[in-house]
Amino acid sequence: MPQNRSIDYSVLELAVVGQDIPHHKVFENSVELARLAEDLGYKRFWLAEHHNMVSIASTATTVLMSHIASKTDHIRIGSGGIMLPNHSPLIVAEQFGTLGSLYPDRIDMGLGRAPGTDQVTAHAIRSDRMNSVFKFPHEIDEIQKYFRNDKATTKVRATVAEGVKIPMYILGSSTDSAHVAAQKGLPYVFASHFAPAQLFQAMEIYYREFQPSEYLDEPYSIAGINVVASDSMEEAEKISTSSLRMMVGVLTGNLDYLQKPEEMTAELREVRENPALQRMLQYAFVGDKAHVKDKTEDFLKQTGVDEVIVASHIYHQEDRLKSFRIFSEIMEEINQPTEANIKLP
């Protein structure tokens, strides 16, 4: 696919907990992946927020962000994202202000309005969260005010955040947050890696309604994909059985640890063809380098996004690192200038 611009590529990490893998090892694996991503040219390493899920350890998102930032040198570390209705805007500003001072020009703040868990757990986190959901745009404004160095106009201050530069990103899996991101002139990130249904509608709204702001002159979009890349189609299929069974668990409410991969059976292929699973995994690219490259090029051409962020639920760490290596090679090739867009002197 001829490119007249370079497409950035990033990592979305959920610190997935595999069967028989203790949490300390999960976090060690996250650090190892972040270091590799930094070496391979990934732009960001974002950590999601989820609660009450045995298979996901990215619960204390800002704590894990700080740990990984301390173990890397220059890759941007961010939240993909902080689920704002779970938190007080003041506390969010204080936490990210602290991170921004500890790791200058390296911290991203991604904010979403989903709970990142089931409703019972969401209520346990913050009993008034539904009020906060409806106040999502207002709470974004609150956080931005805490970061402004304007101490004369407010009695409540997040002093550690004042004057600290932290880019803010609005996350969404439906059209709602597209309106918010556009109206506030902020970058927009769509969760097409697990909720692709409204991707194109949301992006159309975002670009059509975008209003330039002090933060952003032009729209900037990021979309998520799942990638399992390996040396052969057969090996990638086998590795993907772990994430396939994990997604089935999400759909059925039978959540469990990420399981070890197994051979792709006729029964698993039949499960993979389930319409609900097909919809969820529309942008799950599983295969060898050539296949994943074709799928990625097509995705970038169709969406026109500025950046792609990659999730990859793979049981064995060596397979996961290989997948991210292969994907970085794919993006380097996609971004390689071609004859069509090289201007001769």
N, C-alpha and C positions, 0 to 999 in steps of 0.2 A: 504494500500500500504506500504510494508516494506520500511523503509527509512534508508540509511546508512549515511545520513547527515541531518542536521536540515535546514529547509527551512524558511527563514525570510519572514515576511509579513508586508505590509505597507499600508498607506492610500493615495489615490489621491483625493484631495479636489478641487472642482470647485466653492465653495461658491454659490451653485445653489439658485436662487431666486424664491421662490414659490409665487403663486397668493396670494395677500393680506399680504405678509410678507415683512416688510420694510428692507432696507439694514442693518441698525444697528442690527436688530434681526438676519439677516443672518450671520453677523460676530460674534455675540454672540454664535450662534449655532456652528460655525466653532471652536471657542475656546472650547466649551463644548465637541465637538467630539475629538479634539486634546488631551484634558485632559484625556478623557476616553481611547483613543487609547494608551496613555502613560501608564495608569494603566493596560491595558490588554496585554501589551507586543508587540504592534506594533513597528516596528523598526523606521519607518520614517513617517512624515506627510508632504506630498508634495502638493504644490499649483500650479495649472495650470495658463497659461496666455491666456485669451480670450478677445476680444474687440467687441463692438457694438452688443452685444447679451443681450437682456433684462433678460434672464434667468440665466446669469452667472455674478457674482460680483468679480471674481478673476482677475481684470484688472490690478491693481497696485500690482503686485505679491510680490515684495520685501517689500513693505510697510506692506502688510498683513502677510508676513513671520515674520517680526520683531515683529508685534503685538502678534502673536501666540507664538513665541519663548519666549516673555516676560511673557506669562501666563502659561508656562509649565516649567518643570525642566530638563528633560534629553532626551526626544524623539528628534530624528534628524528632523530638519525643512529644507525643500528644495523647489526647483522650479521644477515643472514637466510639462512644464519647462519654462524657459525664451526663447522666440522665437528670436534668435540672430539677424536675419535680421531686426528686429524692433528696434534694439538698437546699440549704439556705444560700441565696445569692451572696451574702456576706462571707460565709465560710468558703464558698467556691473562689471568691476573689482573693481571700487571704491565702488559700492553698496555692493558687496559681501565681499570685504575686510572689510568694516564697520561692516557688519553683523557678520563676523568671529571674529572680535575683541570684539563685544558686547556679543556674545554667542559662546565662544571657543569650538571647537570640536563638534559642533552641527549642522553646516550649510552644506547643499549639494547644488551644482550647477548643475542642469539639463539644457542642452542646446538643442534646436531644431531649425530646419530651416523653418518650416511651418509658415504661418502668424498668425495663431490663430484667423482668422477672414476672412471676404470677401475681394476681391481684391481692391475694392474702399476704404475700411477702411484701408487696408494695405498701400495703396498709401498715405493716409492722415497721417499715422503714420510716414512713412519714404519714401519719393518719390524715393529714389535711392535703394530701398530694393532689387530689382532684381539683381543688381550688388552684393549686399551683399550675396544673396542666393548662387551665384556662388563662392563667396569667403569664404563660410562657414568654410572649413578646415583651411584656413589662419587666419580667425578671431579667431578661437579656439586657434591657436598658439599665437596670439596677447594677448589674455587674460592670457594665461599661463605665458607669458613673464612679464606681469605687476605684477604677483604674485611672481616672482623670485626677490630676493633681490640683484639685479644686476644694481645698479644705475649708474655705470660708462659707460654703453654701450648704453644708450638711453637718448634723450633730453626730451622725454615725459614720465612722471612717474605717476603711481597710488600709491602714497606713502603710503596711508592707507592700501593697499593690500600687500605691499612687505613683504614677509616672513610669511604671514598668510596662514594656511593650510586649503584649501577648496577642498574637493573631487569633481571632475568634472565627469558628466555622459552625454553620448550622447544619445539623444532621436530620435526615428524614427518610421515611419508608412509604410515605404517601404524599399527596399534593399539599397538605396543610403547611408544612415547614417551608415549602418552595415559596409561598407568598411571603412568609416572614423573612427569609433570607434575601429575597429580592427587594422588599420594601426597606430593609435596613442596610442594603448595600454590602452584604457579607458573602463570603464564599459558601457554596452549597454542596453538601455531600449526600449522595443517595445510596441507600442500603440495598442495591440491586443484587448483592451476593446472597440475600435470603428472601427479599421481598420485591421482586422485579416488576410486578404487575403495572405499577403506575410510573415507571421510570421515565418514559418519553413524555407523558403528560406533565409530570412534575418539572422536567427540564425545560419544556416549552414555556410553562408558567414563569419559571425563574428567569429565563432570558428575556421574555416579553415584558415582564414587570420590573426588571432590575433598575434600581435608582442608584447612581453613583453616590459614594459617601466619603467621609474622611478616611475610611479604612480601605476602600477599593474603588478604582476608577471604572473598571469593566468587570462583567461577570466572570466568576471562576468556579468551575464545576469539577467534582470528583465523583466517581462511581465505583462501586465495589464488585469484585468478581471472586469466585473460588477457583483455585488452580491446584491440580495434582498432576505434575509433570514428571516423567521418568524417561528411561532410555528406550522403552518400547511401549506400545499400546497395551500389551498384555500385563506388563509390570505395573503400569499406571492404574489399570482397571483393578488389579488386585489390591494395590495400596488404597484405592478409593473406597473399598468395601467398609473401611472403618468409618469414614464420614457418612457413607450411605446409611449405615445402621444408626449412626448418631442422629441424622435427620429424621429417620423413621421414628426414633424415640421422641424427638421434638413434636412431631405431628400427632403421635398417639398419647403423649403425656407420660411415656414410660422412659424417663430420663435415666441414663446410666453413664458410667465411665466410658471414654473412648476405647473401643475394643481393638484387639490385635487384628491385622488384616488377614483375610482368608481368600482362597481362590474364588473368583467370580463364578457363581453357580447359576443354573437356569432359574432357580427360585429367586435369587437376588436380582437377576436381570428383570424378572417379572415384577418384583417390588419396585425396581427403578422406573418402570413404565407407568406406575401409578400416577394419574393425572395431577393430584395434589403435589406429589413429589416432583414431577416434571416441571410444574409451575415454579416451585421453590428453587429448583436447581437449573433454571433456564440459562444462567450464566455461570455454570460450573464446568470448567474446561479440563477434561481429563484425557491424557494421552501423551504421546511422545512430543518432542520439540516441534516438529512440523505441524502436527495437528493443533497443539495449543497456540502456536503462532497464527495459524489461519483463523482460529476462533477469536483470538485477541484482536487481530487486524480488523475483522468484521465488526466486532463490538465497538472499537474505536471509530470506525467509519460511520456506523449507524448512529452512535450517540454524540460524537463530536466533543466529548469531554476533554478537559484540559489535563486530567490526571486520572490514573487508575490505582485503586488500592486493593491489595490482594490478601484474602484469607485462605488458609490452607490447613485443614484438619487431618493431620497425618500422624499415625501412631509412633513410628520409629523416627527418632531425631535425625538419623543419617539420611533417611528418605525425604524428610521435610527440608533439610538443608539443600539436598540435591535439587528438589523441586524449585526452590527459590533461586538457586544458581542458574538453572535452565531458564527460568522466567526472566532473569536479568539479561541473559544472552539474547532472548527473544526481543526484549525492549531495546537493547542496543542495536539490533538489526533493524527494527522498525524505525528507530530514530536516525539511522544512518542516512546521510544525504544521498539522494539519487540524482541521476543525470537530469531528471525533469525539474529539479529545484535547485541545481547548482548554477549560479550566474557566472558566466565566463567574463573575463576582463575585456 
